[in-house]
Amino acid sequence: MGLFDGIFKKMKGYNNYTKEDFATEDEDSLIDSAKIWVSFQIDNWEEELEIVMEFEEPLRIVYACTAVFDEVMNGGFNQFFFNSSARWITVALKGFQALGLQELYDGLETAIEIYSENSSLLDAYNDGTIESFSKSYELHIFDEVDALYSEQQDHYSDCLTKFIKENIHYFGN
């Protein structure tokens, strides 16, 4: 069994998580468990947005906030706006407010403004090649807001964990 086989097997186990499993979940893995379980509730990825928008609000918030935050932490706002995660902006903004994460809310609004002001410039780097995309980082237009998200990582995790615990009854089969 390869590394990814073990990871996938563990992830598939979250699909069957019950409310009792979440109630006793270790705090250190609660966010990952919740976001993976919510992801397994999507049965048609071509209709991901529509399906998620029908979820109860706490599930939508966890899904959208983790989609946005994880994407930014993985590759910054350059990657965020080039990939499909940007479709979660509206829900994530509401979610960051619900989580008490005003800094992330403000940072996302700032990133949106930067993107809007520079969209034609960024479009020049969106020719479908990794080389072109990689060169977009040389613009350094998102550096400050990327740094803000990095600085807020622990606070984000604390607030999201607290939110999940307060809404634990929404998670699990």
Secondary structure, 3 states (H helix, E strand, C coil): CCHHHHHHHHHHHHCCCCHHHHHCCCHHHHHHHHHHHHHCCCCCHHHHHHHHHCCCHHHHHHHHHHHHHHHHHHHHHHHHHHCHHHHHHHHHHHHHHHCCCHHHHHHHHHHHHHHHHHHHHHHCCCCCCHHHHHHHHHHCCCHHHHHHHHHCHHHHHHHHHHHHHHCHHHCCC
